[in-house]
Amino acid sequence: AASSAPGTGATASNNSNALTLTGSVGSEGSSGNADKGMKVHISESYLSILGHENTVYTEMVPLQDDDVREILKYTLKVDDISNEVIRLVMDVSSGNAYWCKAIANFIKERGVKELEKATAGDSKQNSLKQLILLRMEKLTVDQQLLLKCASIIADEFSVKMLQALLPEKLRASVPEMMKALVEHGFIVTVAEGENAIYAFDNLLIQQTISELTPPRYVSLLIARVVDLTHHSYGF
């Protein structure tokens, strides 16, 4: 049997072994430069999960203007938002829910004028990186150093690993700094406990912060991480 996958321009064909998707992958109305030759093979075991009566399908789509309006109204505690501000948020975020919320928080902290200045460039990704850097200005020097170390470790990192990397005078304050960074929206808690584990709230945050660290310092940190991992786990 064959069917068309909504919004992808792809055709799905099913046989006893696998599901094959062939065609362009992207949003409707995308240009002819899409990956028209891309094929995705889905195993029979995965198909059995898809066909189960208790399987729930969730379609991830960009937020619409009305969605962004509600996020801004809720975050900023106002009755309404101008269409110009909504369009600015949509232009920068492309309707991505995470970045819509992050931009709303940025507006709450610094105002629309600062958002316009930060997003004046042509590149959406550069605009988002600029927002991240501006939000870092609210952090203490020690919190910024912690984030830089964490960005070199991985997208996830533990309290003990950071304590081993940071200067001795900062080690006792790592747990409290982590809590503050969670409140600021830079990281999230993955696992609680004596050796709590955290992760960056978004990979672009990790990438942006890691780019602030000089290459020589990055090399030293990586060598230290490898040494600590070998010492802890024996490989």
Disulfide bonds with the S-S distance in Angstrom:
none
